[in-house]
C-alpha cells in the first residue's frame, strides 16, 4: 500500500472482530492510503498475547474516500489521514445497551462554512490547519470492515488528538491536546510557549428515553444520534468534564437560584479571576423558542460571547470582538467557534440547557448537555475580566453558579 502516514498505535479488545481472525487482542495504527483507493484508514493487526511487540497485519479498517462525511452540521469530515485512532466499548448500566466506540483524529478535512467566510474576509491573519476529532459507533460489516451510521464531533474547536484510557473504576477518560495556531510566529515567540492539554473528559453512552423531537431539526436528520423510533429512544456519545474537576472549586463568586433571586440580566461580575468555572442551567417554554448570550473576558473595549439559540440550534463562541490588535504587529485569528446543538423535546417539556464553562487564563472550554464541546483560546487583555448575561425570548436562566478554580499542585 502507498500510505499517506501511519502512527499512534492503540491496543484493544473487540471480541466480535478478533474472533474472526483468531486474536483476542487487536491493535491499530492510524493513517491513510493513496492511489486509486485513496482515503483515511486504520491498519488492523493481531497481537501475540505472549509478546505484545509481535503484531501481524490483518487488513485495513474504515474503507472510505477522502473527505467522506454524513452531513455538514452534526458530523465531522473524515479527511484524508487519521491520527490517534482507537476503539473501546461503552455500556449504559441502566438499560444494558452497549456500543463499540471508535475515535479518530482527522487531518485534511474540508473547511467549515463559517471558517471559509472568515478566511475570505481576513486573508492576512493567521489560519489554523484543518483538523477534526470524530467519534462513531463502530458497527461491523460482512467483510469485517466498519460502517459509520452514527458519528459526531468530539469537539468543535481546537481540541484534538485525544488519548483514551480506562480509569480503574471503569470510566473511559479522553485527554486531548488544545492546538494553538491562532497567533502569529512573532506573538508566539513573545509568549514563549504554545499548545497545552485540555481538561480530561469522561466518555459515556447517552441514552435518552421518551424523546419525540427537538427544537427544530427532525431527529432522523441528526447524524450524531442513533434513533430508535419505536421506543422513542436516542443513543449517542456523552462527553462531560471529568467529575474530579469539582474538587478544584474554591470560593463561590456568584450564585443564582430562580426560587429566591431576581432574574439575572446584565452584569454578573465586574472582575472575575483568571481561572474559574461557570455552571448555567436555563429552561425553555413549550414552543422551544429563545436564546441566551453569556459574555466573558469583558471590558469596555472587548468581550467574548458564548451564545445558544434554539431555532438556529447552535452553540457559538463569538471571538471577533475578543481582542483589538494591529495586524502589522502580528495578528490573531479571531474566527468564531460553532457547534451544532439542539434540546430534546419530550411529551410535556423540553430538556434544560446546561452549560459548563471553564476559563483558565487564555484557554476556554465549554460543555453543553453532554452533546457539544468547544475548546478555544481568548487572547483578551488583562483588564477584560467581566461577566454578563443577556436572555431573549423564552429561554430563562434557572440556575447559575461561578467558582474560582484552584490549581492541581504543579505550580506554587
N, C-alpha and C positions, 0 to 999 in steps of 0.2 A: 504493500500500500504506500501511496505517496501522501504522507501526513503533513498537516499544517502545524501540528505540535502534539506533544504528549507530556503530561506532568501530573503532579498531585495525586499520588497513589492513595487508595482507600480500600481497606479490607472489611468485609461484612459477611453476614449470613442471610441467605434468602432461599429457604428450602424448596420453594416451588420452582426456582430456576436452577439451583445447584443440583437437585436430584436428576435433572435432565442430562447432566454431564458427569454425574458421579462424584461431585465435590460437595462437602458440607460447608466449605469456606471459599468465598469468592473474593475477587479484587477487581478494581477498575483503575485504569489511567484515563485521564480526560484529554481530549484533543479534537482532531478533525481530520478529514481526508480531502484530497484534491483530485482533479481529473474529472472523468465522466460521472463519478458518483460523489462529487464534492458536497461537503456539508459537515456539521459538527458531529462528533461521535464520542462514545466511551468505548474503550478497549477492554473486553472482559477476559479475565484469567481465572483458572482454577488454582487454588493454593494448597500446597502439600502441608497437611496438619503437623507433620513431624519436622518440617523445615519451612518456616514462613518466608524464607528468601527464595524458595523454588516455586516459580509460577509457570503455568502452562497456558499459552494463549488459546482461547476458545472461539471467540467471534467478536464482532463489533455490536454495540447496542445503540439504539436511538437513531435508526436509519431515517434521515430526512434531508431535504435540500437546504441549502444555506438560506438563512433569514426566514425560516418557517415560523408561523405563529397562528394561533387560533383566532385572535382578533387584535385590534389595536388599542383597546382600552383596559380590559380586565386581565389580559395575559401578556407576558413579555415576548419579545422577539428572541428566537433561539440562535441567531447569529451565524458565525462561520467557524468558531472554535470554542471549545469548552475548557473550563478550569474547575478544580475543586469539586468534581462530581462525586456523589456518594448515594447510598441507599440505606434506609432504616425503616423498621416497622413502627407504627403507632396504633395503639388500641384505646378506644373510648370505653372506659370502665363501666359506665352506667348502662350502655347499650350493647356492649360486646362487639361493636363494629371495629374492624381492623383494616388498615390500608398500608401498603408499602409506599413510602415516600421517596422520591428522587429529588435531588437538589443539584443544580449546575450553575457555575459562574459562566457568563456569556460574553464573548468578545465579538466585535464586528456586527452588532445589530444595527438595524435602521434607526435613524434619529426619530424621536417622537415629535409630533407636530409643533408643540409649543417650543421645543428646543430649536427646530428649524427656523421658526419665526424669530426667535431671539438672536440666533446667529446672523440671520439676514440683516437685522437692524443694528447689530453690534459686531461687525466683522473684525474690528481691531482688538477686541477684548479676548482674554484667554478662553479657550474652549476645552471641554473635557473629552477624553476618549469615550467612545460609546461602549458602555458596559451595563449588563443587567445581571440580576441573580434570580433565577427562576426555580420554582418548585413544581412538582407534578405528581399525580397519583400514578404509580408505575404498574400498569397492567400488562401482562404477558400476552403476546400474540402466539399463533400456532407454530411459528418458526423460531420461537424463543427470543424474539425481539420485544421491545417495549412500545406501547402506544400512549399517546398523550391526549386523553379525552378531557381531563380536568387539570388545568395548570394556571398558576398565578405568579405574582412577583413577590419575592421575599422582602423587597424594599424598593421604593420608587425614587430614591435619592442617590446618595453616593456610597451606600453600604454595599460591600462586595466581598467575594471570596471567603465565605464562612467555613470554619471548621465545625463539624457537628459531632458531638460526643455524647455518651450516655453517663448521666450523673449516677453515683452509687445508689440513689433511691429510685432509679428507673426513669427519671425525666430525661428528655432529649434537649440538649443545650446547643445553640448555634452562637458562635463568636466570630464576628466578621470585622473586616478592615473598612475604615472610612477613608476613601480616596481623597486626595487633596490636589485638585488641578485648577482651582478657581482663581489662583493668584499667579501673577507673572513671576518669571525667574528672579527678577530684581527684588520683588517683595518677599519671595520665598527665602532668598539669601539673607534679607534683613531679619526675617523671622527666626531663621536658624534651624528649623526642622519642618518637615511636612508629614502628614499621614498619622493615623492612630487607630487603635482598635475601638470599636463601638462598645456599648454595654451589652452584656450577654443576654440572649433571648431564649425563652422557653418555647419549644415547638410541641404542639399537641393537636389532637384531632378535634375539630369543632363540629359538633353535631347539634343541629337546631331543629326542634320538633314543632309542628304546627304552623310553619311559615306558609303564608298564602300569597305573598307578593313583596314588593319593595317600594321605594319612594317613586320610582319612575320606570326603570328598565324591567322588562319581564325576566323572571327567574331563568327561563330557558336560554336567554341571550347572554347570561353572565358565565363566561367560560371558566372562571375560578371556583364555581360551585358545582358540586355533584347533586343533582336534583332528583329526589325520589318522589314523584308527584303523587303516587297512590297513598303515601304516608304523610304527605306534606312535610317531608324531612329534607334538610340540607346537610351535606357533609363537605367540609373544606379544611384547609390547614389553618390552625390558630397560632398566631405569633404574638407573644406578650413579653414585657420586660421580666428578667429574672426576679423571682419573688424576694430573694435575699437583698435586693437593692433597697427595700423598705428600711433595712437596718441603717442605711446611710442618712435617713431623715434626722435632722436636728431641730432647730427652733421652728415653730409654726409661725409663718409670716402673715397668713391670711386664711380665714375660714368663713365659708358662706353656707347656710342651710336655709332653703326656701321656707321652712316652717317658722323660722324665728328672725329672719332678716329681710330687709327690703331688697328688691331685685337689683343685682349688680349691673350697672351700665355706666361706662366711663372709666375713670382712673381707679385702678385697684391698688397698685403700689407705685410710688414715685421713684423709689430707689431699691431695686431688688439686688441681692448679692450676685457674685459671679457664677455661682453654682446653685441651682435649685431644681425642684420637681414641682410640677403643677398638675393637679388632677381636676378634671372638669366633667360633669355629667349634665346633660340637657335633655329635656323632654320635648316631643313633637306632638302636635294635635292629630286628630283622626284623619285629616286631609294630607298630613305629611309635608306641609309647606313651611319653609323658614330657612334662615341662615344665621350663622354666628361667626364673629371675627374676633380673634384674640391677638392683641398687639403686644409684642415683647421687644426687648432691646430698643426701647422707645425714648426719644428725646425731642426737642423742638425741631430738629432738622432731619432725623432719620427714624425709621421704625421697620419692623418685620411683622407681617400679619399672617397668622395661621387661621384659615377660614374653612368652613364647611357649608355647602349649600345643598339642600335636599333635592331640588329639582335638577341641578347640574350633576349631582352625585359625584362630587369631587372634594377631596381634601387637598388644600393648596397651601404651600408656604410661599408667600409673596416676598421676594427678596430684592426687587428692583429699587426699593426705597430704603434698603438696609444700610447703604453706605454711599457717601458722596465723595468721589475721588477724581483725580486728574489723570486721564488716560496717558498723558505724556510722562507721568511718574510711574507707570507700570500697568495699572488697570486691574480690575477684579471682575470675574464673571458673576453676574447677578441674575442669572436666569431663575425663573420660578421652578418649584418642585411640585408635581401634581400626581396624586394617587387617586385611582377610582375607588369610590366608597359609597355604599348605599346602606340604608337602615331596613331591617326586615319588618314586614307588616304581618301582624297576627290578626285573628278574628276581631278582637276588640281594641287593639292598640298597636303602636309602633314600638320597636325596641328603643331604648335610650341611646343617645350619642355618648360615648365615653372617650375622652382624650387624656392621655398621659404624656406630658411634655417634660423632657429632661434637657436642661441648659447647663452646659459645662464649659464656661468661658465661650470660645467661638464655635463649639460643637452643639448642635441642637438635634435631638431625636424625638420624633412624635409617633405615638402608637394610638390607633383608633379601633376600638371594638374587636381587637384581635385579628382584624382582617386587612388592615392597611398600616404600613410603617414607612416613615421617611426620615432619613438621616442626612443632614446637610451642615453647612457652616455659615455663620453670620459674622462677617468682619465689621462689626459696628464699633464706633469709638467708645472709650471707657465711660463717658458720661451718659451713654444711651443705656439706661438701666430701668426704665419704667415698664409697667404692665397695665394695660387697659382692655376693655371688652365692649363690643357692640353687638346687640341682639336685634334681629329683624324678623318680622313675621311671627310665626307661632312656635319657633324653636326657643325654648326658655331654659335658662340655667336652673338646675335644681340643687346642685352641689358644686362647690369649688374649694379646694384647699391648696395652699402653697407652703412648701417646706424648704428651708435652707438645707443643702446637702453637705455632709462631711466627706472627707477622703477615705481611702481604704488603707492608709498607713504607709504608703510608699514614699510620701514626701512630708517633711515636717511642716 
